[in-house]
């Protein structure tokens, strides 16, 4: 999730729980603690291009690290002698706000290692995108009115609104998954595994992804009122056996492929426009075809054989096209297979 929303959620939780004891210090401590887990984003290595994706959303986001993270977040206040009398509520506010970070990230697409070091499972519920303007606005309005009035109920109302928004997204995802199952069945596709990803800033339009016979099928599903869908594209998955002989002969390349496959949850495919790139097939720059947002390229003969390829600078949200899809103005959408067209 974006840093502003993390800060607002941490600040809101701390203000509601500890505002009466700490006053305005509560939301300040909470905002700082809500941001702190992302400090590991700066852990990088020129000798290991995949180090960052391996540690991002790892130990600093885990439940086991929350007490340590809370203490670190409270430290700037506790180091001041004048603040130490309130060490309990300061530590409590920081710990509570710190804990919100990993849970919020798990609501998004990329996966968060909440159970580290006991498991490297990447928990991802795929309910929210990393930028959600309405969710952020609910938290912002609640916090501003709560802090300005010196009361907690407006902030609690903002938190309740954010929780309701997330719950609505989870419900819409279930509707979209049911539609996905109908689409795959109508095609005669036995589904090996399936995911449903939200699109930017809403919970009405979803990117459907499922695997059948080693091929990834992506479609668009609109869950605004009735369900409708738009056929997408297909791309062959690229398992480890798809590595070239030269790549398979390099132990470092094989190891890095496995690390990237773990990061992308096994959804790895070659980019049609750049076949030397193994991309994370969960996400695409295009709604019509697979254009990876990021991936890896291997150079078996090089000293550092793995290159991290990042196309995020090209990730422009087509607002006009997105609005046409959301509003029902895209003619490519139709009823689910076997269902009558909506009147």
HELIX and SHEET records of a PDB file:
HELIX    1   1 UNK A    3  UNK A   22  1                                  20    
HELIX    2   2 UNK A   25  UNK A   36  1                                  12    
HELIX    3   3 UNK A   37  UNK A   42  5                                   6    
HELIX    4   4 UNK A   51  UNK A   55  1                                   5    
HELIX    5   5 UNK A   59  UNK A   61  5                                   3    
HELIX    6   6 UNK A   63  UNK A   65  5                                   3    
HELIX    7   7 UNK A   66  UNK A   78  1                                  13    
HELIX    8   8 UNK A   81  UNK A   86  5                                   6    
HELIX    9   9 UNK A   87  UNK A  106  1                                  20    
HELIX   10  10 UNK A  133  UNK A  149  1                                  17    
HELIX   11  11 UNK A  153  UNK A  187  1                                  35    
HELIX   12  12 UNK A  240  UNK A  242  5                                   3    
HELIX   13  13 UNK A  245  UNK A  248  1                                   4    
HELIX   14  14 UNK A  251  UNK A  263  1                                  13    
HELIX   15  15 UNK A  312  UNK A  314  5                                   3    
HELIX   16  16 UNK A  319  UNK A  327  1                                   9    
SHEET    1   A 5 UNK A 193  UNK A 198  0                                        
SHEET    2   A 5 UNK A 205  UNK A 212 -1                                        
SHEET    3   A 5 UNK A 215  UNK A 222 -1                                        
SHEET    4   A 5 UNK A 228  UNK A 236 -1                                        
SHEET    5   A 5 UNK A 334  UNK A 335 -1                                        
SHEET    1   B 4 UNK A 268  UNK A 271  0                                        
SHEET    2   B 4 UNK A 274  UNK A 280 -1                                        
SHEET    3   B 4 UNK A 294  UNK A 298 -1                                        
SHEET    4   B 4 UNK A 306  UNK A 310 -1                                        
END                                                                             
